[in-house]
Amino acid sequence: FLQATQKLVAEFPKEPDAYALNADALMKTFESRPTPENRKALEGAIASLCRVDPNHYYCLSKPAYLMGREGDSRGAVSRLSEILRRQDLAPAARSYVLGLRGQAQRIAGDTDAALADLEEAVRISPMRAGLLWKLGETLRSVGRYEEALLRIRQAAAVNPSNPIIQSTLGLTLANLNRAEEGLKPSARACELSHSQPLCAGYAIALLRTGHTQQAG
């Protein structure tokens, strides 16, 4: 996907959305491997987009996203709120920024505001797996497990190959005392990611359900 977006930028050097797609791909790379090199690449992509279109919602929202990652969640909420006051945001852009603000609201400890933002974002863009997952995970964090399960299952239906979504599905089923049922998505998360944390999560799930030999 990253190579495809880089090709788009090369072929359409004056098209802001090509740069936005490239920045989004680099953001996902940075989220999975938050190294200084990946951050520098992401910042470079955002800067390139801002040179082409300084008013593009992605150009305006990504610095806020980075603020939130670095602990200034309230600063991120404030900046994202400024963007949401714009009258020229397309529905997809609005749902995207709402998702970022919802995430920042949750980190800031304002769960009610986070849920309001994420529910509105999902109403606007009901087929975006990332938004569905964020809403489900926020519901799970406040113990609303049945509602969380619905949203996370929807996210998994839209994007079944996302290991984080599969892992969260397994955890949510365990929260509902359906740990045996949760083994399948937990195994899938490990298989898809080959990451130590998700595979360790699967091993723990096996131990908790009595599958000690498999866990070893």
HELIX and SHEET records of a PDB file:
HELIX    1   1 LEU A    2  GLU A   11  1                                  10    
HELIX    2   2 PRO A   16  SER A   32  1                                  17    
HELIX    3   3 PRO A   36  VAL A   52  1                                  17    
HELIX    4   4 TYR A   57  ARG A   69  1                                  13    
HELIX    5   5 SER A   73  LEU A   84  1                                  12    
HELIX    6   6 PRO A   91  ILE A  107  1                                  17    
HELIX    7   7 THR A  111  ILE A  124  1                                  14    
HELIX    8   8 ALA A  129  SER A  141  1                                  13    
HELIX    9   9 TYR A  145  VAL A  158  1                                  14    
HELIX   10  10 PRO A  163  ASN A  175  1                                  13    
HELIX   11  11 ALA A  179  SER A  193  1                                  15    
HELIX   12  12 GLN A  196  ARG A  208  1                                  13    
HELIX   13  13 THR A  212  ALA A  215  1                                   4    
END                                                                             
